Amino acid sequence: MDIIIFIFLCYQNYIRAKRIGQNPTKWVFFTLGALFLGMTLGTLFVYALLYKKPLLTIDDYNAFVVFCTQPYRMLLIYGIGFGGYLWIRTRLEKLMQLAAKQSDEEDETA
């Protein structure tokens, strides 16, 4: 399921980058990096603030299963990861606005 969501989000940014004349492949990699970085930071955040037991115990597997079965924790991780996508999307939209302003200025001078 994660792969499908990642592909969809990368495709959305691919289209945006192609529309403004940027290198779309570069922005796909930026999107993937932001998604993974956001999910990593989300995992660290959840572990640091919401996990009350020591991380390295004899029952590490059981602790991981308990951690993953509580849906609000996983939703928080995905939400923070989605924030990475939104950050890249915002950067692309700013580039789109700059490109539109430049084209408008060129039309006015012509």
C-alpha positions as CSV (number, residue, x, y, z in Angstrom):
1,M,0.0,0.0,0.0
2,D,2.8,2.4,0.8
3,I,4.4,1.9,-2.6
4,I,1.1,2.8,-4.4
5,I,0.8,6.0,-2.3
6,F,4.5,6.9,-2.9
7,I,4.1,6.3,-6.7
8,F,1.0,8.5,-6.8
9,L,2.6,11.3,-4.9
10,C,5.7,11.2,-7.0
11,Y,3.7,11.2,-10.2
12,Q,1.8,14.3,-9.0
13,N,5.1,16.2,-8.5
14,Y,6.4,14.8,-11.8
15,I,3.5,16.4,-13.6
16,R,4.0,19.7,-11.7
17,A,7.7,19.8,-12.5
18,K,7.2,19.0,-16.2
19,R,4.6,21.7,-16.5
20,I,7.0,24.4,-15.4
21,G,10.0,23.1,-17.4
22,Q,12.0,21.6,-14.5
23,N,13.7,18.3,-14.6
24,P,10.9,15.9,-13.4
25,T,13.1,13.0,-12.4
26,K,15.0,15.3,-10.0
27,W,11.7,16.3,-8.3
28,V,10.6,12.7,-8.1
29,F,13.8,11.9,-6.2
30,F,13.3,14.9,-4.0
31,T,9.7,13.8,-3.3
32,L,10.9,10.2,-2.4
33,G,13.6,11.6,-0.1
34,A,11.2,14.0,1.6
35,L,8.7,11.2,2.2
36,F,11.3,8.8,3.6
37,L,12.9,11.6,5.7
38,G,9.5,12.6,7.0
39,M,8.5,9.1,7.9
40,T,11.9,8.5,9.6
41,L,11.5,11.7,11.6
42,G,7.9,10.7,12.4
43,T,9.1,7.3,13.7
44,L,11.8,8.9,15.8
45,F,9.2,11.4,17.2
46,V,6.8,8.6,18.1
47,Y,9.5,6.5,19.7
48,A,10.9,9.4,21.7
49,L,7.6,10.8,23.0
50,L,5.0,8.1,22.9
51,Y,6.9,4.9,23.7
52,K,7.3,4.4,27.4
53,K,9.3,1.1,27.6
54,P,13.0,0.7,27.0
55,L,13.7,0.0,23.3
56,L,16.3,-2.8,23.8
57,T,14.7,-5.6,25.8
58,I,14.5,-9.3,25.3
59,D,11.1,-9.0,23.7
60,D,12.0,-6.6,20.9
61,Y,9.8,-8.3,18.4
62,N,6.8,-8.2,20.8
63,A,7.4,-4.5,21.5
64,F,7.5,-3.8,17.8
65,V,4.2,-5.7,17.2
66,V,2.6,-3.7,20.0
67,F,3.9,-0.5,18.6
68,C,2.6,-1.2,15.1
69,T,-0.8,-2.4,16.2
70,Q,-1.8,1.0,17.7
71,P,-3.1,2.8,14.7
72,Y,-2.7,6.4,16.0
73,R,1.0,5.9,16.1
74,M,1.2,4.7,12.5
75,L,-1.1,7.5,11.4
76,L,1.1,10.0,13.0
77,I,4.1,8.6,11.2
78,Y,2.3,8.7,7.9
79,G,1.1,12.2,8.6
80,I,4.6,13.5,9.2
81,G,5.8,11.7,6.1
82,F,3.0,13.3,4.1
83,G,4.3,16.7,5.4
84,G,7.5,16.0,3.5
85,Y,5.5,15.6,0.3
86,L,3.6,18.8,1.0
87,W,6.9,20.6,1.5
88,I,8.2,19.6,-1.9
89,R,4.8,20.4,-3.5
90,T,5.0,23.9,-2.0
91,R,8.4,24.4,-3.4
92,L,7.2,23.4,-6.9
93,E,4.2,25.7,-6.6
94,K,6.4,28.6,-5.8
95,L,8.5,27.8,-8.8
96,M,5.3,27.7,-10.9
97,Q,4.4,31.2,-9.7
98,L,7.8,32.5,-10.5
99,A,7.7,31.0,-13.9
100,A,4.2,32.6,-14.5
101,K,5.4,36.0,-13.4
102,Q,8.4,35.8,-15.7
103,S,6.3,34.9,-18.6
104,D,3.9,37.7,-17.8
105,E,6.7,40.2,-17.7
106,E,8.0,38.9,-21.0
107,D,4.6,39.3,-22.6
108,E,4.3,42.9,-21.3
109,T,7.7,43.9,-22.7
110,A,7.0,42.3,-26.1
